[in-house]
Amino acid sequence: MSNRPVSLHTALASFDALWSPRIVTRVNDYDVRVAKVEGEHLWHAHDTTDEFFLVLDGELHIALREPAGERTVVLPRGAVFTVPRGTEHKPSAPTGAAILMFEPTGTPTVGDRHDEVPAHVDATTGHALDA
């Protein structure tokens, strides 16, 4: 990781792939990742970790399957939300969004349990930032 400041605007401008996060820095054993998203991801769950989302631009929807039933949280620009570990969720961005995620290094984008991975979703633990 660089010991210089990282511009999130520059980082996001350095790639076009959707649902394919880039690691902008690390904090202890956690990755700070940015991604461009549009359309739907897939239903998945992270069994041993929470997943933090910050919307940098656009609007992110996160559908959740909880004991009380399904619900969707809508996150406008500047909003944060943490999906609790073990909760099935499906992010989507009908009109596109740029997001920042904070999760343990090595966490797969498709979780530990998931539906079939569609071709438009990059099943990864994050890519190095080329900016």
C-alpha positions, 0 to 999 in steps of 0.5 A: 500500500502507498504511504501517499494520500489516495484520491477516491475520485482518481481511483474510481476513474482508473477503471470501468468494470462494474461489481469489481472492487479495487483495494485503495488501502488497508487498515490493520487486517481490513481492505478499504475497497471502492467499486462502481456498481449498476444493476443487481449483484446476487444474493449472498452472505458473509458468515464470519464478518459484517460488511460496511458500505458507504455510498460515494455517488448515486444510490445503492439498494440493499435487499436483506433477508432477516428473521422478520422477513425481507426488506430493502434499505435505500442508501443515498449519496453519503449514507452508510450501512452495515450488513450484519454477518450471516445476513443474506443480502443483495446489493443493487443500483438501478441507476448506478453508484460508486461505493466504498466497502470496508471488510477483512482482507481476503473477503470474497465479493460473493460471500461464503454462501451465494446464488449462482454468480452471473457473468457481470459479477466479478467473484474476487477478493479485490483487485490492486488499484492501478491508479 
